[in-house]
Amino acid sequence: MARRTKSRARKMLSGRAFLDTLVQCPQCHSIDVVQYGKQANGTQRYRCNNLACPRTIFLLHYHDKGRLPAVKQQIVAMTLNGSGVRDIVRVLKVSSATVIDVLKKNNGPLKS
Ligand SMILES: [Zn+2]
């Protein structure tokens, strides 16, 4: 009986370690994440447990690049360097709706 509980504990530990090494929040790079249901197409969804992080739900592999923080930052950076919406669409290969969406929502860096 003692052996059974020990092996179960080890299994749980290794499962936790597996999650820690592979899954990271794309926004704050926290490893304090949990599995959080699935997308309609069956892709695993994750949730970031870091309270200071603005991102709550994320996926490991995004189908649409406009959801990635790196691409969003690039959109803001290109705008600050004088690129128009259609320039950004051509270079980053995201839709114009995505570019406008990101610029509307992103009012953080401009305030400070
Ligand atoms: Zn996070």
Residues whose N, C-alpha, C, O or C-beta is under 5 A from the ligand:
A	BS01	ZN	C25 Q27 C28 S30 C48 N50 C53 R55
